[in-house]
Amino acid sequence: MKKEDILTDVFEGDFPPLSYGTTLEEIEKTTQEVVEKIFRDKDGLILSSVNAVTMKPYRLEEIKDRPEGKGTFVERSAIPQAIKPLFMNYENTGQASGTYLDALCAKYQVTGSPEVREFARRTVEGIVAIWKNGAEIEHSLGGGGLGWFPKPYDGLRSFKGMHECSVDQYCEVTLGLQQYYRVMADEDEKRTIEEMIVSFADWWYDHNFTGIYLGEAVWWKRLETHSMAASYFLYLFTLAQSWSPCRKFQHGFEIWQELKGALKPPGEAIWGCMNGLTVNVLERLNEMRPDLSDFWISVARHQAPLLKSSVVERVNMNRRYEFEGFGADYLCAVDHLLPEQGFADLAIKCLNDCNSRNRFYHLRRGLKTMDLDSRERGDDFRDAYQSELHVHWLSGYWKLSLKGRLN
């Protein structure tokens, strides 16, 4: 078998280093540097991915086998044609920014570092910029406007012609903003965060929980087994109601409370992030709505083995995509909800496993190219180096440190 038929580490430079470290402290230092030096763009946004060959954002001239986005995941997406080949640069910027903010809040609680405070402030500034730019766009067929948080496929350069958003990006942005609000926001920042979250709730309610992703309308209420969406909307309306009490937000919560069966989907884990995000949200719901604690814990008991199978057995999509960086974070929430069941130990194992550069690619190194989905084999996707794995690793590390689990 030829070398090019196997996914390998393709970077030949000095930074990021091949080894991230031999101790968790060393890995943390490297991971933090990578986020700021590799993934922070000139406008302060956190890039979703970079081309691992260069460790810089993808450029059109590098995408030789996917012209105009043909054959990619976003071929039919509602974004400008010229941006489609470069979609991995900012695909999950919202998710990465929110999780990084969550990680920095935990790190600040442990260290009190002014540098960490500045990293967090810049991250919030980037999130606010996306929100404000989204508010200025009005689409003739709906979407846009205050509370719309789009996928910024062209960074902050232009939002024209972009219609795409997803619930998971809203979810992780909301988690990060709420924690920043709790830990280090000043009064002006708190007011802005309140306005943002309330506008999110207004937008989703007014659009009947429908958005566009990958070029198709997604009616989230009709996805009867999508636990991440169900948990997020329960969380969003709980948070919005706490800052701006009204019948509308109470009704939003009630809508999703009636769909609570979605929180316990049958079958295996398809992609562990969906189970992990659900558990992260459950942790917040359990804090804000302790009157429903028995239900939240019962959902956690359902989700925990699905998440564990994503890490241990690598079921379904978890065979192809790197997951331990995500798992290090998600398992902390499980440990908080279901203590003394070994989830913290598994989280620490995930942290230790991510000790080298090849553990932070989106697609696992060592896979056969022929075994990939055709959309995963192209120059736009195959060698994507991912920020989310880095920021979730940081989040897991600092949450475990904050709870004294690493001592």
DABELTA-V423239 format. One record per backbone hydrogen bond with DSSP energy under -1.0 kcal/mol. NH is the residue of the N-H (numbers start at 0). CO is the residue of the C=O. E is the energy in kcal/mol with one decimal. If there is no record, write none. Layout:
NH:CO:E
NH:CO:E
//
This chain:
4:1:-1.5
5:2:-1.7
6:366:-2.8
19:354:-2.4
26:22:-2.5
27:23:-2.6
28:24:-1.9
29:25:-2.2
30:26:-2.9
31:27:-2.6
32:28:-1.9
33:29:-2.5
34:30:-2.1
35:31:-1.8
36:32:-2.8
37:33:-2.7
38:33:-1.2
40:44:-3.1
43:40:-1.8
46:38:-3.7
47:88:-2.8
49:384:-1.9
50:55:-2.4
51:382:-2.2
53:50:-1.2
54:50:-3.3
61:58:-1.8
62:59:-1.3
63:61:-1.4
68:65:-1.8
69:66:-2.2
71:68:-1.8
74:71:-1.2
76:73:-1.6
78:76:-1.7
82:79:-1.4
85:82:-1.9
86:83:-1.7
88:85:-1.9
90:86:-1.1
92:89:-1.6
95:91:-2.7
96:92:-2.6
97:93:-2.4
98:94:-2.3
99:95:-2.5
100:96:-2.2
101:97:-2.0
102:98:-2.6
103:99:-2.8
104:100:-2.0
105:101:-1.7
106:102:-2.4
107:103:-2.7
108:104:-2.0
109:105:-1.4
110:106:-3.0
111:107:-2.2
116:112:-1.9
117:113:-2.0
118:114:-2.4
119:115:-2.4
120:116:-2.4
121:117:-2.4
122:118:-1.8
123:119:-2.5
124:120:-2.4
125:121:-1.9
126:122:-2.1
127:123:-2.9
128:124:-1.8
129:125:-1.8
130:126:-2.2
131:127:-2.9
132:128:-2.4
133:129:-2.5
134:130:-1.7
136:133:-1.2
138:142:-1.1
141:138:-1.9
144:133:-1.2
144:136:-2.2
147:144:-2.2
150:163:-2.4
152:150:-1.9
154:151:-2.5
156:153:-1.6
161:158:-1.6
162:77:-2.4
164:211:-2.5
169:165:-1.6
170:166:-2.8
171:167:-2.3
172:168:-2.1
173:169:-2.5
174:170:-2.4
175:171:-2.2
176:172:-2.7
177:173:-2.6
178:174:-1.8
179:175:-2.3
180:176:-2.5
181:177:-1.8
182:178:-2.2
183:179:-2.3
184:179:-1.7
189:185:-2.4
190:186:-2.0
191:187:-2.0
192:188:-2.6
193:189:-2.6
194:190:-2.3
195:191:-2.5
196:192:-2.7
197:193:-2.4
198:194:-2.2
199:195:-2.2
200:196:-2.1
201:197:-2.5
202:198:-2.7
203:199:-2.4
204:200:-2.2
205:201:-2.9
206:202:-1.6
207:204:-1.6
208:203:-3.2
210:217:-1.6
212:215:-2.6
215:212:-1.6
217:210:-3.8
219:208:-1.8
219:217:-1.2
221:218:-1.8
222:219:-1.2
223:221:-1.4
225:222:-1.8
226:224:-1.4
229:225:-2.0
230:226:-2.7
231:227:-2.5
232:228:-2.4
233:229:-1.7
234:230:-2.2
235:231:-3.6
236:232:-2.1
237:233:-1.4
238:234:-2.6
239:235:-2.8
240:236:-1.8
241:237:-1.4
242:238:-1.0
243:239:-2.6
249:245:-1.7
250:246:-2.8
251:247:-2.2
252:248:-2.0
253:249:-2.2
254:250:-2.5
255:251:-1.4
256:252:-2.0
257:253:-1.9
259:256:-1.2
261:258:-2.3
262:259:-1.8
263:260:-1.5
273:270:-2.0
275:271:-3.1
276:272:-3.0
277:273:-1.4
278:274:-1.9
279:275:-2.4
280:276:-2.3
281:277:-2.4
282:278:-2.0
283:279:-1.1
284:280:-2.7
285:281:-2.7
287:283:-2.4
288:284:-3.1
291:288:-2.0
292:289:-1.7
295:291:-2.1
296:292:-2.7
297:293:-1.7
298:294:-2.1
299:295:-2.2
300:296:-2.2
301:297:-1.1
302:298:-2.6
303:299:-2.7
306:302:-2.4
307:303:-2.7
308:304:-2.1
309:305:-1.2
310:306:-1.2
311:307:-3.2
313:308:-1.1
314:308:-1.0
316:269:-1.6
317:314:-1.9
318:315:-2.3
319:316:-1.2
320:316:-2.1
321:361:-2.2
326:322:-2.9
327:323:-2.2
328:325:-1.2
329:325:-2.2
330:326:-2.6
331:328:-1.1
333:329:-1.6
334:330:-2.4
335:331:-1.8
336:332:-2.1
337:333:-3.5
345:341:-1.7
346:342:-2.2
347:343:-2.3
348:344:-2.0
349:345:-2.1
350:346:-2.1
351:347:-2.4
352:348:-2.2
353:349:-1.3
354:352:-1.6
356:17:-2.9
358:355:-1.9
359:356:-1.8
361:383:-2.6
363:319:-3.1
365:6:-3.1
366:363:-1.1
368:4:-2.8
370:367:-1.4
371:368:-1.7
375:372:-2.3
380:377:-1.5
381:377:-2.6
383:380:-1.7
384:49:-2.9
385:359:-2.2
386:47:-2.7
390:386:-2.6
391:387:-2.6
392:388:-1.6
393:389:-2.3
394:390:-2.3
395:391:-2.8
396:392:-2.6
397:393:-2.6
398:394:-2.1
399:395:-2.2
400:396:-2.2
401:397:-2.5
402:398:-1.5
403:400:-1.6
404:399:-3.0
//
